[in-house]
Structure formats: C-alpha cells, structure tokens
Amino acid sequence: TAFLHGGLEEKILMKQPEGFEVTGKEHYACRLLKSLYGLKQSPRQWYKRFDSFMVSHGFERNSYDCCVYHSKLENGSMIYLLLYVDDML
C-alpha cells in the first residue's frame, strides 16, 4: 500500500478497469492522480516523498548510500535510519 501514497508528476491515463466501466462511456480513459502498484514511476515517487519527509525532519541522506539517513542530537548522540523495502509477495 506504500505506493498508493505517491503523487504523480506526469499525466498518466489508463483504461477503465474491467467491471468498472461507465455505461455509455466505455471508450473514456481514467486519469491517475496517485501512483498505482505496477507503474514504473511508483517506486521513484514513493522514495521522493519519503526523502522529502526525512530531510524536512532534520535528517541528512548519506552520500554513499541513498537509503541511509542520519541526524545528530543536541547531546551528541546519533540517530541512523536504514531504509529497506522488501517487495516480495
């Protein structure tokens, strides 16, 4: 469900899903406003949203691995967040 929260930057149209066609408008297309699982853009859009959230909360992205974020607290201790997404069903 993570991909359902990613916005889209480009205009993407799709056929009406089977069983959900509007009577009399079967030749119309649906414009996607949010990312769907299976789109090539989905993982990238999800990561961009996650990255902007982390950066807005004071974390920095590691320069060697884009899935590692770190933040230094006022008392000198460090917080490390390692992002791992397993897409296997």
C-alpha positions in Angstrom: 0.0 0.0 0.0 3.0 2.3 0.3 2.9 3.1 -3.5 -0.7 4.4 -3.2 0.6 7.5 -1.3 3.0 8.7 -4.0 1.9 11.6 -6.2 2.5 11.7 -9.9 4.4 14.4 -11.7 3.3 13.4 -15.2 -0.1 12.9 -16.7 -0.9 9.2 -16.9 -4.1 7.8 -18.4 -5.4 4.2 -18.2 -8.3 2.2 -19.5 -11.3 1.9 -17.2 -10.8 -1.2 -15.1 -12.8 -4.3 -16.2 -16.1 -4.4 -14.3 -16.0 -0.7 -13.5 -16.7 0.8 -16.9 -19.2 3.6 -17.0 -22.2 2.7 -19.2 -22.1 4.8 -22.4 -18.5 6.0 -21.8 -16.6 2.7 -22.3 -14.2 4.5 -24.6 -13.2 7.1 -22.0 -9.9 6.8 -20.0 -9.2 7.4 -16.4 -6.5 9.9 -15.3 -4.4 8.7 -12.4 -3.9 11.2 -9.6 -2.0 8.9 -7.4 0.6 6.2 -8.1 -0.5 2.6 -8.6 1.4 -0.6 -7.8 2.9 -1.8 -11.1 3.7 1.6 -12.6 7.3 2.2 -13.4 7.1 5.5 -11.7 5.7 4.1 -8.4 8.9 3.3 -6.5 10.6 6.6 -7.5 7.6 8.7 -6.5 7.4 6.9 -3.2 11.1 7.4 -2.5 10.9 11.1 -3.4 8.1 11.6 -0.9 9.9 9.6 1.8 13.2 11.5 1.2 11.5 14.9 1.4 9.8 13.9 4.7 13.1 12.8 6.2 15.0 15.9 5.1 12.2 18.1 6.4 12.6 16.5 9.9 16.3 17.3 10.1 17.8 14.1 8.7 20.6 14.0 6.2 21.0 11.5 3.4 24.3 9.6 3.4 26.4 10.5 0.5 27.5 6.9 -0.1 24.1 5.1 0.2 20.9 7.0 -0.5 18.9 4.6 1.8 20.8 5.6 4.9 19.8 8.8 6.8 21.4 10.2 9.9 20.8 13.0 12.4 22.9 14.3 15.3 21.1 15.1 18.5 21.9 18.0 20.8 23.6 15.7 23.3 26.0 14.4 20.7 24.4 11.0 20.1 23.5 10.0 16.5 20.3 8.5 15.0 20.7 6.3 11.9 17.8 5.2 9.8 18.3 2.5 7.2 15.6 2.1 4.7 14.9 -1.4 3.3 11.8 -2.2 1.2 11.1 -5.9 0.5 8.7 -6.1 -2.4 8.3 -9.8 -2.5 4.9 -11.3 -2.0 
